[in-house]
């Protein structure tokens, strides 16, 4: 197993919008097993959890999440996960996800394109903005 610092985490909605999870702390573990599974634990403040809760799946419900690992400049990785537990720890909540990493390059491009189209960009403006953003890889979060 290998463990890494979880720098940022977002829920990917069905409409390809991203909802930020404001981390107090986070850990991600590559289990390096035959199933190629990962564990992601997000530690969030109680107030943020209450805002986030409606966007979370039920326990054992599936959800795509996007994570930046180790360094804020790293490209986000997309995971198909199941929310296993939610535990209250003092004035915080621990969210435990178990899942598998997805091919990130094409998924990021899809998310970026969807975001730009939803913003109403078309034609050359869409192409130029896509080229610029695919290089700079900004976060694609929309807060609900």
C-alpha positions in Angstrom: 0.0 0.0 0.0 1.0 3.6 -0.7 -0.5 6.6 1.1 -0.6 10.2 -0.2 -1.9 13.5 1.1 -5.3 14.5 -0.4 -4.9 18.1 -1.4 -8.4 18.8 -2.8 -11.6 16.8 -3.5 -14.7 17.4 -5.5 -17.9 15.6 -6.2 -18.7 15.2 -9.9 -22.4 15.6 -10.5 -24.5 13.9 -13.2 -24.3 17.2 -15.2 -20.5 17.2 -14.9 -20.5 20.1 -12.5 -18.0 19.9 -9.6 -18.8 20.5 -6.0 -15.9 21.4 -3.8 -15.3 19.5 -0.6 -13.5 21.9 1.7 -11.0 19.6 3.4 -9.7 20.1 6.9 -7.4 17.2 6.1 -7.4 14.2 3.7 -5.7 11.0 2.9 -5.7 8.7 -0.1 -4.4 5.2 -0.1 -3.5 3.0 -3.2 -4.2 -0.5 -1.8 -2.1 -2.0 -4.6 -4.3 -5.1 -4.5 -5.6 -7.3 -7.4 -8.8 -5.2 -7.5 -6.7 -2.0 -8.0 -8.8 -0.2 -5.3 -8.2 3.1 -3.6 -9.3 4.5 -0.2 -10.0 8.2 0.1 -10.8 9.8 3.4 -12.0 13.4 3.6 -12.0 15.2 6.9 -14.4 18.1 6.8 -15.7 20.8 9.3 -19.2 20.1 10.6 -20.6 23.4 9.1 -19.3 22.5 5.6 -20.6 18.9 6.0 -24.1 20.2 6.5 -23.9 22.2 3.3 -22.3 19.2 1.4 -24.7 16.5 2.8 -27.4 16.9 0.2 -24.9 16.3 -2.6 -23.5 13.1 -1.1 -24.9 9.7 -2.1 -26.4 7.4 0.5 -24.0 5.0 2.3 -22.9 2.4 -0.3 -24.1 4.7 -3.1 -21.9 5.4 -6.1 -20.3 8.7 -6.9 -17.6 10.1 -9.1 -15.1 12.2 -7.3 -12.1 14.2 -8.5 -9.0 14.4 -6.3 -5.7 16.3 -6.4 -3.0 14.2 -4.7 0.2 15.3 -3.0 0.7 18.6 -4.7 -1.8 21.4 -5.7 -0.1 21.6 -9.2 -0.8 17.9 -10.0 -3.5 17.1 -12.5 -6.8 16.0 -10.9 -7.5 12.3 -10.9 -11.0 11.0 -11.4 -12.3 8.1 -9.2 -15.5 6.0 -9.5 -16.3 5.4 -5.8 -18.7 4.2 -3.2 -19.3 6.2 -0.1 -18.7 3.6 2.7 -18.9 5.6 5.9 -19.7 9.0 7.4 -18.4 9.3 11.0 -18.7 12.3 13.3 -15.4 13.1 15.0 -15.7 16.0 17.4 -16.7 19.0 15.3 -15.7 17.3 12.1 -16.9 14.5 9.8 -14.9 11.8 8.2 -16.1 10.6 4.8 -14.6 7.4 3.5 -14.8 6.5 -0.2 -13.6 3.3 -1.8 -13.1 3.1 -5.5 -11.1 2.9 -8.7 -9.1 5.5 -10.6 -10.4 6.3 -14.0 -8.5 7.5 -17.1 -8.2 11.2 -16.2 -6.9 12.9 -19.3 -10.0 12.2 -21.4 -12.4 12.7 -18.5 -10.8 16.1 -17.6 -11.2 17.2 -21.2 -14.8 16.1 -21.2 -15.5 18.0 -18.0 -13.7 21.1 -19.4 -15.6 21.0 -22.7 -19.0 20.5 -20.9 -18.2 23.5 -18.6 -17.3 25.8 -21.5 -20.4 24.8 -23.5 -22.6 25.4 -20.5 -21.0 28.9 -20.3 -22.3 29.5 -23.8 -19.0 29.5 -25.7 -19.2 28.5 -29.4 -17.0 28.4 -32.5 -13.5 30.0 -32.3 -14.1 31.3 -28.9 -14.8 27.8 -27.6 -11.8 26.4 -29.3 -9.4 29.1 -28.1 -10.7 28.9 -24.5 -10.5 25.1 -24.5 -6.9 25.1 -25.8 -5.9 27.7 -23.1 -7.6 25.9 -20.3 -6.5 22.4 -21.2 -2.9 23.6 -20.8 -3.5 25.5 -17.5 -5.9 22.8 -16.1 -8.0 25.0 -13.8 -10.4 23.5 -11.3 -13.8 23.2 -12.8 -15.9 23.7 -9.7 -19.3 25.2 -9.4 -20.7 25.7 -6.0 -24.3 24.8 -5.5 
